[in-house]
Amino acid sequence: MSSLSVYHVSSPDLPNKVLTHFEDIAATLVERGVGFERWPASVRVEPGTAEQEVLAACREALDQLSVERGHGSFVVLSRKGSFADIDANLPEEQRLDAAQAHWFVAGRGLLYLHIDDYVYGLVCERHDLVSLPAGIAHWFDMGERPNLLAIRLSGKDAAQAAKATGDDIASRFPRLED
């Protein structure tokens, strides 16, 4: 089940609120310019599947997203198993140069959004589509034993979509628990 935990930057161990109803999550995020919706995957593709196979299996939905929203660049994040060196895979805050979306096809991940003095921890699962505006600071956590298949969608001309902020804020917030 998707959930949203809202933290003040000064209290990374204690969320101000935790939401688990889709409508509440979507309403809270839209106030901050972030879209959250369901985009069902009509195909069954498992985490760990190779990028080209994922893109081929999801082509119909990706074509529809391209037409409706202008997405034309797709990057697959497909991981199942464990990280040999978890410290090398610690999340790092980045800032978007261009708008992008994240479509969760299978498994789950934790997307953090750093907006003003608040951090929004969004646990995303199958069928979640999160649309992020340009300029938003964020980081993503797959946990120690990832089980995730997600596709990052951006505009056709988005060469470099995110840059590290240099802030260590991601290290202060809870990791995705497996």
N, CA and C of each residue as an Amber inpcrd file, in Angstrom:
protein
   534
   0.8450000  -1.1700000   0.0000000   0.0000000   0.0000000   0.0000000
   0.8930000   1.2360000   0.0000000   0.5600000   2.1960000  -0.8210000
   1.2800000   3.4550000  -0.8650000   1.0100000   4.2260000   0.4190000
   2.0030000   5.0160000   0.8390000   1.8220000   5.8460000   2.0260000
   2.6770000   7.0980000   1.8870000   2.2930000   8.1390000   2.6250000
   3.0220000   9.4000000   2.6210000   3.2670000   9.8230000   4.0580000
   4.5430000  10.0070000   4.4060000   4.9200000  10.5280000   5.7220000
   5.4670000  11.9360000   5.5010000   4.9500000  12.8970000   6.2780000
   5.3660000  14.2860000   6.1500000   6.1820000  14.6590000   7.3870000
   7.4220000  15.1000000   7.1530000   8.3510000  15.4520000   8.2240000
   8.7260000  16.9300000   8.1310000   8.9830000  17.5460000   9.2600000
   9.6760000  18.8240000   9.2560000  11.1590000  18.4880000   9.1730000
  11.9480000  19.2990000   8.4810000  13.3770000  18.9840000   8.3120000
  14.1010000  18.8530000   9.6510000  13.5810000  19.4800000  10.6960000
  14.2190000  19.4180000  12.0070000  13.9050000  18.1380000  12.7780000
  12.9530000  17.3260000  12.2750000  12.5780000  16.1080000  13.0130000
  12.4640000  14.9060000  12.0660000  13.6000000  14.4270000  11.5610000
  13.5630000  13.3310000  10.5930000  13.1370000  11.9830000  11.1760000
  13.0750000  11.8700000  12.4900000  12.6810000  10.6040000  13.1030000
  11.2030000  10.5450000  13.4580000  10.5160000  11.6750000  13.3540000
   9.1210000  11.7290000  13.7750000   8.2720000  12.4810000  12.7500000
   7.4750000  11.7510000  11.9530000   6.6390000  12.4600000  10.9620000
   5.5220000  13.2540000  11.6340000   5.1890000  14.3940000  11.0330000
   4.0570000  15.1980000  11.5080000   2.7400000  14.4940000  11.2320000
   2.7030000  13.7970000  10.0730000   1.5080000  13.0280000   9.7310000
   1.8960000  11.9030000   8.7910000   1.0630000  10.8530000   8.8110000
   1.2360000   9.6960000   7.9310000  -0.1110000   9.4390000   7.2650000
  -0.0960000   9.4080000   5.9320000  -1.3330000   9.2090000   5.1630000
  -1.2530000   7.8840000   4.4110000  -2.3730000   7.1530000   4.3890000
  -2.3990000   5.8820000   3.6690000  -3.5310000   5.7930000   2.6520000
  -4.4430000   6.7470000   2.6490000  -5.5300000   6.7510000   1.6740000
  -5.0730000   7.4910000   0.4160000  -5.3070000   6.8760000  -0.7300000
  -4.8780000   7.4390000  -2.0060000  -5.3000000   8.8970000  -2.1650000
  -6.5670000   9.1940000  -1.8860000  -7.0860000  10.5480000  -2.0880000
  -6.3780000  11.5540000  -1.1930000  -6.0740000  11.1720000   0.0530000
  -5.3750000  12.0710000   0.9720000  -3.9440000  12.3250000   0.5070000
  -3.2840000  11.2640000   0.0460000  -1.9120000  11.4020000  -0.4570000
  -1.9000000  12.3430000  -1.6630000  -2.7840000  12.0840000  -2.6160000
  -2.8400000  12.9010000  -3.8390000  -3.1450000  14.3610000  -3.5110000
  -4.0950000  14.6080000  -2.6080000  -4.4730000  15.9820000  -2.2540000
  -3.3250000  16.7180000  -1.5690000  -2.5910000  16.0400000  -0.7060000
  -1.4580000  16.6630000  -0.0100000  -0.3440000  17.0130000  -0.9930000
  -0.0450000  16.0960000  -1.9050000   1.0380000  16.3280000  -2.8620000
   0.6830000  17.3880000  -3.9020000  -0.5620000  17.4170000  -4.3610000
  -0.9440000  18.3960000  -5.3870000  -0.8000000  19.8210000  -4.8490000
  -0.9830000  20.0110000  -3.5360000  -0.7710000  21.3290000  -2.9290000
   0.6700000  21.7980000  -3.0950000   1.5850000  20.8630000  -3.3000000
   3.0070000  21.1640000  -3.4560000   3.4510000  21.0620000  -4.9160000
   2.4800000  20.9120000  -5.8260000   2.7950000  20.8690000  -7.2490000
   3.2050000  19.5040000  -7.7620000   2.9810000  18.4660000  -6.9670000
   3.3700000  17.1020000  -7.3220000   2.1210000  16.2950000  -7.6420000
   2.1300000  15.6000000  -8.7760000   1.0080000  14.7550000  -9.1530000
   1.1870000  13.3440000  -8.6290000   0.1050000  12.7340000  -8.1840000
   0.1280000  11.3430000  -7.7120000  -1.1490000  10.6900000  -8.2020000
  -0.9900000   9.6740000  -9.0260000  -2.1600000   9.0010000  -9.5910000
  -1.8710000   7.5280000  -9.8220000  -2.8900000   6.8050000 -10.1680000
  -2.7550000   5.3870000 -10.5150000  -2.6620000   5.2820000 -12.0320000
  -1.6920000   4.5190000 -12.4990000  -1.5150000   4.2480000 -13.9180000
  -1.2880000   2.7480000 -14.0370000  -2.3770000   1.9850000 -14.1890000
  -2.2510000   0.5210000 -14.1780000  -1.3450000  -0.0210000 -15.2750000
  -0.5360000  -0.9710000 -14.8800000   0.3210000  -1.6910000 -15.8270000
  -0.4530000  -2.9220000 -16.2770000  -0.7760000  -2.9840000 -17.5450000
  -1.5680000  -4.1090000 -18.0540000  -0.6970000  -5.3300000 -18.3350000
   0.6070000  -5.1830000 -18.2000000   1.5290000  -6.2980000 -18.4290000
   2.1510000  -6.7050000 -17.1110000   2.6290000  -7.9180000 -17.0670000
   3.3030000  -8.4310000 -15.8700000   4.7920000  -8.5370000 -16.1650000
   5.5680000  -7.6230000 -15.6150000   7.0140000  -7.6530000 -15.7610000
   7.5870000  -7.6090000 -14.3450000   8.5490000  -8.4420000 -14.0830000
   9.0970000  -8.5760000 -12.7380000  10.3460000  -7.7250000 -12.5270000
  10.5820000  -7.2730000 -11.2820000  11.8400000  -6.6000000 -10.9750000
  13.0230000  -7.4830000 -11.3580000  14.0600000  -6.8490000 -11.8630000
  15.2400000  -7.5810000 -12.3170000  15.2430000  -7.8340000 -13.8130000
  14.1220000  -7.5560000 -14.4900000  14.0200000  -7.7370000 -15.9330000
  14.8840000  -6.6930000 -16.6450000  15.5090000  -7.0840000 -17.7270000
  16.3870000  -6.1900000 -18.4940000  15.6040000  -5.0160000 -19.0740000
  16.3070000  -3.8800000 -19.2290000  15.6820000  -2.6340000 -19.6830000
  14.9370000  -2.7790000 -21.0060000  15.5520000  -3.3650000 -22.0180000
  14.9010000  -3.4750000 -23.3250000  13.6320000  -4.3250000 -23.2660000
  13.6560000  -5.3660000 -22.4570000  12.4700000  -6.2140000 -22.3000000
  11.3450000  -5.4430000 -21.5980000  11.6970000  -4.6510000 -20.6070000
  10.7070000  -3.8360000 -19.8990000  10.0930000  -2.8140000 -20.8540000
  10.9330000  -2.1110000 -21.5940000  10.4270000  -1.0970000 -22.5230000
   9.5230000  -1.7130000 -23.5870000   9.8880000  -2.8910000 -24.0790000
   9.0520000  -3.5690000 -25.0800000   7.7090000  -3.9740000 -24.4700000
   7.7360000  -4.5160000 -23.2620000   6.5020000  -4.9770000 -22.6190000
   5.5770000  -3.8120000 -22.2710000   6.1450000  -2.6720000 -21.9370000
   5.3640000  -1.5070000 -21.5020000   5.1410000  -0.4900000 -22.6220000
   5.4970000  -0.8270000 -23.8520000   5.4620000   0.1100000 -24.9760000
   4.1090000   0.8010000 -25.1340000   3.0160000   0.0720000 -25.0580000
   1.6950000   0.6750000 -25.2720000   1.4230000   1.7740000 -24.2450000
   1.6630000   1.4920000 -22.9810000   1.4400000   2.4910000 -21.9280000
   2.4030000   3.6630000 -22.0770000   3.6590000   3.3930000 -22.4190000
   4.6480000   4.4590000 -22.5940000   4.2910000   5.3440000 -23.7840000
   3.7920000   4.7390000 -24.8550000   3.3480000   5.5290000 -26.0030000
   2.2000000   6.4490000 -25.6110000   1.2720000   5.9350000 -24.8070000
   0.1370000   6.7390000 -24.3640000   0.6150000   7.9010000 -23.4820000
   1.5420000   7.6270000 -22.5630000   2.0930000   8.6960000 -21.7250000
   2.8270000   9.7340000 -22.5710000   3.5110000   9.2690000 -23.6060000
   4.2200000  10.1910000 -24.5040000   3.2520000  11.1370000 -25.1880000
   2.1650000  10.5990000 -25.6970000   1.1780000  11.4130000 -26.4120000
   0.4670000  12.3680000 -25.4480000   0.0250000  11.8580000 -24.3000000
  -0.7620000  12.6580000 -23.3680000   0.0580000  13.6920000 -22.6070000
   1.3280000  13.3710000 -22.3050000   2.0910000  14.2330000 -21.3990000
   3.4290000  14.7000000 -21.9360000   3.7740000  14.2830000 -23.1360000
   5.0040000  14.7560000 -23.7410000   6.2650000  14.0420000 -23.3040000
   6.1220000  12.9230000 -22.6090000   7.3040000  12.1580000 -22.2210000
   7.8430000  11.4200000 -23.4330000   9.1470000  11.4300000 -23.6010000
   9.7390000  10.7410000 -24.7390000  11.0400000  10.0530000 -24.3930000
  11.5210000  10.2820000 -23.1870000  12.7550000   9.6580000 -22.7350000
  12.4200000   8.7620000 -21.5500000  12.8860000   7.5140000 -21.6010000
  12.5510000   6.5430000 -20.5680000  13.8170000   5.8830000 -20.0360000
  13.9190000   5.8130000 -18.7160000  15.0300000   5.1220000 -18.0670000
  14.4260000   4.0980000 -17.1130000  14.8390000   2.8400000 -17.2610000
  14.2940000   1.7520000 -16.4530000  15.1800000   1.5320000 -15.2320000
  14.5540000   1.4160000 -14.0830000  15.2230000   1.0300000 -12.8500000
  14.6300000  -0.3120000 -12.4540000  15.3860000  -1.3790000 -12.6780000
  14.9020000  -2.7390000 -12.4530000  15.9160000  -3.4720000 -11.5900000
  15.5510000  -3.6880000 -10.3380000  16.5080000  -4.2820000  -9.4090000
  15.8000000  -5.2760000  -8.4910000  16.3920000  -6.4510000  -8.3380000
  15.8880000  -7.4580000  -7.4160000  17.0900000  -8.1040000  -6.7560000
  17.0410000  -8.2560000  -5.4440000  18.1370000  -8.8940000  -4.7320000
  18.6770000  -8.0050000  -3.6550000  19.9930000  -8.0040000  -3.5000000
  20.6080000  -7.1830000  -2.4630000  21.8120000  -6.4550000  -3.0390000
  22.1680000  -5.3930000  -2.3670000  23.3550000  -4.6440000  -2.7500000
  24.5540000  -5.2710000  -2.0520000  25.6070000  -5.5210000  -2.7890000
  26.8250000  -6.0700000  -2.1890000  27.4220000  -5.0570000  -1.2170000
  27.4010000  -3.7830000  -1.5780000  27.9430000  -2.7210000  -0.7330000
  26.8610000  -1.6720000  -0.5490000  26.0770000  -1.8100000   0.5230000
  24.9410000  -0.9210000   0.7280000  25.3930000   0.5300000   0.8660000
  26.5950000   0.7830000   1.4290000  27.0610000   2.1590000   1.5830000
  27.2750000   2.8440000   0.2420000  27.5850000   2.0820000  -0.7910000
  27.7870000   2.6590000  -2.1240000  26.4570000   3.0190000  -2.7790000
  25.3480000   2.5780000  -2.1940000  24.0320000   2.8220000  -2.7760000
  23.1460000   3.6670000  -1.8670000  23.7620000   4.4890000  -1.0390000
  22.9900000   5.3850000  -0.1990000  22.3710000   6.4750000  -1.0580000
  21.1320000   6.8340000  -0.7640000  20.4790000   7.8840000  -1.5510000
  21.1830000   9.2290000  -1.3990000  21.0890000  10.0400000  -2.4480000
  21.6690000  11.3770000  -2.4450000  20.6360000  12.3460000  -3.0090000
  20.4570000  13.4660000  -2.3310000  19.4850000  14.4560000  -2.7880000
  19.9240000  15.0570000  -4.1130000  18.9520000  15.1970000  -5.0180000
  19.1780000  15.7800000  -6.3360000  18.0980000  16.8260000  -6.6010000
  18.3950000  17.7430000  -7.5030000  17.4060000  18.7460000  -7.9140000
  17.1550000  18.5660000  -9.4060000  15.8910000  18.5610000  -9.7780000
  15.5060000  18.3600000 -11.1700000  15.7130000  19.6150000 -12.0090000
  16.2900000  19.4300000 -13.1820000  16.3920000  20.5220000 -14.1590000
  15.1240000  20.6160000 -15.0020000  14.4470000  19.4950000 -15.1530000
  13.2360000  19.4300000 -15.9800000  12.2030000  18.5610000 -15.2720000
  10.9510000  18.7550000 -15.6180000   9.8910000  17.9230000 -15.0460000
  10.1020000  16.4730000 -15.4590000   9.7200000  15.5630000 -14.5820000
   9.7830000  14.1420000 -14.9040000   8.7280000  13.4000000 -14.1010000
   8.5150000  12.1560000 -14.4710000   7.5620000  11.3050000 -13.7610000
   8.2280000   9.9740000 -13.4650000   7.7090000   9.3050000 -12.4550000
   8.1850000   7.9830000 -12.0780000   6.9780000   7.0550000 -12.0660000
   7.0340000   6.0310000 -12.8830000   5.9440000   5.0510000 -12.9750000
   6.4370000   3.7520000 -12.3560000   5.7490000   3.3000000 -11.3340000
   6.1080000   2.0780000 -10.6160000   5.3340000   0.9130000 -11.2190000
   6.0600000   0.0520000 -11.9240000   5.4610000  -1.0620000 -12.6510000
   5.3370000  -2.2960000 -11.7600000   6.2980000  -2.4950000 -10.8640000
   6.2680000  -3.6430000  -9.9430000   7.1420000  -3.3220000  -8.7360000
   6.8990000  -4.0070000  -7.6320000   7.6980000  -3.8180000  -6.4340000
   7.3720000  -2.5110000  -5.7390000   8.3730000  -1.9860000  -4.9940000
   8.1520000  -0.7450000  -4.2630000   9.4580000  -0.0010000  -4.0330000
   9.3150000   1.3020000  -3.7830000  10.4530000   2.1660000  -3.4970000
   9.9910000   3.3530000  -2.6810000  10.9400000   4.0850000  -2.1250000
  10.6380000   5.2320000  -1.2820000  11.2080000   6.4880000  -1.9340000
  10.3210000   7.3640000  -2.3560000  10.6930000   8.6180000  -2.9990000
  10.5150000   9.7460000  -1.9910000  11.6070000  10.4430000  -1.6800000
  11.5530000  11.5860000  -0.7770000  11.5580000  12.8690000  -1.5920000
  10.7340000  13.8260000  -1.1680000  10.6640000  15.1440000  -1.7880000
  10.9930000  16.1800000  -0.7200000  11.9440000  17.0420000  -0.9910000
  12.3510000  18.0880000  -0.0430000  11.8200000  19.4080000  -0.5760000
  10.7700000  19.8960000   0.0770000  10.1010000  21.1160000  -0.3680000
  10.0430000  22.0950000   0.8000000  10.7350000  23.2080000   0.6710000
  10.8300000  24.2160000   1.7320000  11.3450000  23.5560000   3.0130000
  10.6210000  23.6980000   4.1170000  11.0660000  23.1410000   5.3950000
  10.4900000  21.7520000   5.6730000   9.9450000  21.1050000   4.6520000
   9.3210000  19.7920000   4.8530000   9.8980000  18.7500000   3.9090000
   9.8370000  17.5260000   4.3740000  10.2600000  16.3750000   3.5850000
   9.0730000  15.4200000   3.5250000   8.7500000  14.9910000   2.3190000
   7.6150000  14.1060000   2.0720000   8.1680000  12.7500000   1.6570000
   7.9510000  11.7380000   2.4860000   8.4200000  10.3820000   2.1860000
   7.2810000   9.5700000   1.5950000   7.3490000   9.3100000   0.3010000
   6.2700000   8.6370000  -0.4210000   6.6840000   7.2110000  -0.7710000
   6.0720000   6.2360000  -0.1000000   6.2980000   4.8340000  -0.4440000
   5.4110000   4.5290000  -1.6400000   6.0470000   4.1930000  -2.7590000
   5.3330000   3.9430000  -4.0120000   5.3380000   2.4640000  -4.3220000
   4.2320000   1.9960000  -4.8910000   4.0880000   0.6030000  -5.2710000
   3.5120000   0.5070000  -6.6740000   3.3020000  -0.7270000  -7.1060000
   2.7770000  -1.0190000  -8.4380000   1.6030000  -0.1050000  -8.7920000
   1.6320000   0.4590000  -9.9770000   0.6040000   1.3270000 -10.5550000
   0.7040000   2.7880000 -10.1340000   1.6200000   3.1590000  -9.2490000
   1.7410000   4.5640000  -8.8560000   2.4940000   5.3350000  -9.9400000
   1.9940000   6.5090000 -10.2500000   2.6500000   7.4270000 -11.1800000
   2.7970000   8.7610000 -10.4550000   4.0550000   9.1770000 -10.2600000
   4.3530000  10.4100000  -9.5420000   4.9600000  11.3940000 -10.5360000
   4.3480000  12.5670000 -10.6620000   4.8230000  13.5950000 -11.5900000
   5.4700000  14.7170000 -10.7890000   6.7590000  14.9560000 -11.0630000
   7.5380000  15.9470000 -10.3270000   7.8220000  17.1540000 -11.2110000
   7.6250000  18.3550000 -10.6700000   7.9390000  19.5550000 -11.4560000
   9.4400000  19.8180000 -11.4820000   9.8800000  20.6000000 -12.4400000
  11.2830000  21.0200000 -12.4960000  11.6150000  21.7760000 -11.2080000
  12.8530000  21.6340000 -10.7570000  13.3320000  22.3700000  -9.6010000
  13.1360000  21.6870000  -8.2620000  12.4270000  20.5670000  -8.2230000
  12.1530000  19.9250000  -6.9440000  13.3560000  19.0820000  -6.4990000
  13.6930000  19.2020000  -5.2150000  14.7750000  18.3990000  -4.6440000
  14.1790000  17.0710000  -4.1770000  14.8910000  15.9870000  -4.4450000
  14.3600000  14.6690000  -4.1040000  15.4970000  13.6560000  -3.9930000
  15.1740000  12.4920000  -3.4350000  16.0740000  11.3430000  -3.4740000
  15.2220000  10.0910000  -3.4400000  15.8270000   8.9970000  -3.8250000
  15.0940000   7.7460000  -3.9720000  15.8320000   6.6290000  -3.2520000
  15.0690000   5.7950000  -2.5530000  15.6450000   4.6920000  -1.7830000
  14.9600000   3.3850000  -2.1830000  15.7690000   2.4040000  -2.5480000
  15.2570000   1.0760000  -2.9010000  15.3560000   0.0920000  -1.7440000
  15.9940000   0.4670000  -0.6500000  16.1770000  -0.4240000   0.4880000
  17.3910000  -1.3280000   0.2980000  17.6860000  -2.1150000   1.3190000
  18.8470000  -3.0070000   1.2810000  18.6460000  -4.1920000   0.3520000
  17.4080000  -4.6540000   0.2290000  17.0860000  -5.7710000  -0.6570000
  16.0310000  -5.3010000  -1.6640000  16.4780000  -4.6220000  -2.6970000
  15.5360000  -4.0200000  -3.6490000  14.6340000  -5.0530000  -4.3350000
  13.4200000  -4.6420000  -4.5330000  12.4450000  -5.3860000  -5.3250000
  11.6150000  -4.3200000  -6.0370000  12.1510000  -3.8240000  -7.1360000
  11.5720000  -2.6520000  -7.7640000  11.7310000  -2.6920000  -9.2720000
  10.6750000  -2.2830000  -9.9350000  10.7190000  -2.0350000 -11.3700000
   9.9610000  -0.7250000 -11.5980000  10.7040000   0.3220000 -11.9290000
  10.1190000   1.6360000 -12.1580000  10.7110000   2.2190000 -13.4340000
   9.9590000   3.1100000 -14.0360000  10.4260000   3.7890000 -15.2470000
  10.3710000   5.2840000 -14.9970000  11.5290000   5.9500000 -15.2030000
  11.5790000   7.4100000 -15.0970000  11.2870000   7.9630000 -16.4810000
  10.3180000   8.8600000 -16.5530000   9.8970000   9.4520000 -17.8130000
  10.2210000  10.9360000 -17.7980000  10.7800000  11.4110000 -18.8860000
  11.0620000  12.8470000 -18.9900000  10.8340000  13.2830000 -20.4260000
  10.9460000  14.5810000 -20.6410000  10.7380000  15.1220000 -21.9780000
  11.7700000  14.5970000 -22.9600000  11.4530000  14.6860000 -24.2160000
  12.3270000  14.1660000 -25.2710000  13.6860000  14.8460000 -25.2870000
  13.7540000  16.0920000 -24.8410000  15.0020000  16.8390000 -24.8930000
  15.7140000  16.9150000 -23.5460000  15.2870000  16.1170000 -22.5820000
  15.8780000  16.1760000 -21.2400000  17.1850000  15.3960000 -21.2000000
  18.2760000  16.0860000 -21.4460000  19.5890000  15.4360000 -21.4510000
  20.0470000  15.1320000 -20.0270000  20.0620000  16.1180000 -19.1740000
  20.4740000  15.9400000 -17.7880000  19.3020000  16.3660000 -16.9250000
  18.6210000  15.4110000 -16.3170000  17.3880000  15.7070000 -15.6080000
  17.5870000  16.0910000 -14.1440000  18.7080000  15.7080000 -13.5070000
  18.8860000  16.0020000 -12.0880000  20.3630000  16.2080000 -11.7710000
  20.6110000  17.0530000 -10.7580000  21.9770000  17.3160000 -10.3020000
  22.0010000  17.2160000  -8.7850000  23.0660000  16.6450000  -8.2380000
  23.2280000  16.5280000  -6.7960000  23.2350000  17.9130000  -6.1580000
  22.5470000  18.0390000  -5.0030000  22.5000000  19.3240000  -4.3040000
  23.7050000  19.5200000  -3.3860000  24.3590000  18.4240000  -2.9820000
  25.4680000  18.5100000  -2.0350000  25.0020000  18.5160000  -0.5870000
  23.7040000  18.5120000  -0.3490000  23.1380000  18.4760000   0.9990000
  23.1070000  17.0240000   1.4690000  23.4420000  16.7780000   2.7270000
  23.4380000  15.4050000   3.2580000  22.1020000  15.0230000   3.8840000
  21.0480000  15.7490000   3.5750000  19.7450000  15.5350000   4.2000000
  19.2490000  14.0920000   4.0700000  19.5350000  13.4370000   2.9660000
  19.0500000  12.0630000   2.7620000  19.5740000  11.1140000   3.8320000
  20.7430000  11.3740000   4.3570000  21.3270000  10.5010000   5.3750000
  20.6200000  10.6160000   6.7130000  19.8130000  11.6320000   6.9140000
  19.1480000  11.8490000   8.1990000  17.7420000  11.2520000   8.2700000
  17.2070000  10.8010000   7.1410000  15.8330000  10.3100000   7.1280000
  15.8010000   8.7820000   7.0360000  14.7040000   8.1740000   7.5090000
  14.6110000   6.7050000   7.5100000  14.7620000   6.1070000   6.1210000
  15.3820000   4.9540000   6.0660000  15.5360000   4.1970000   4.8210000
  14.2950000   3.3340000   4.6150000  14.1320000   2.8430000   3.4000000
  13.0510000   1.9120000   3.1010000  13.3400000   0.5990000   3.8070000
  12.3900000   0.1580000   4.5900000  12.5490000  -1.1070000   5.3020000
  11.9980000  -2.2310000   4.4560000  12.7490000  -3.3040000   4.4030000
  12.3370000  -4.4620000   3.6000000  11.4370000  -5.3800000   4.3850000
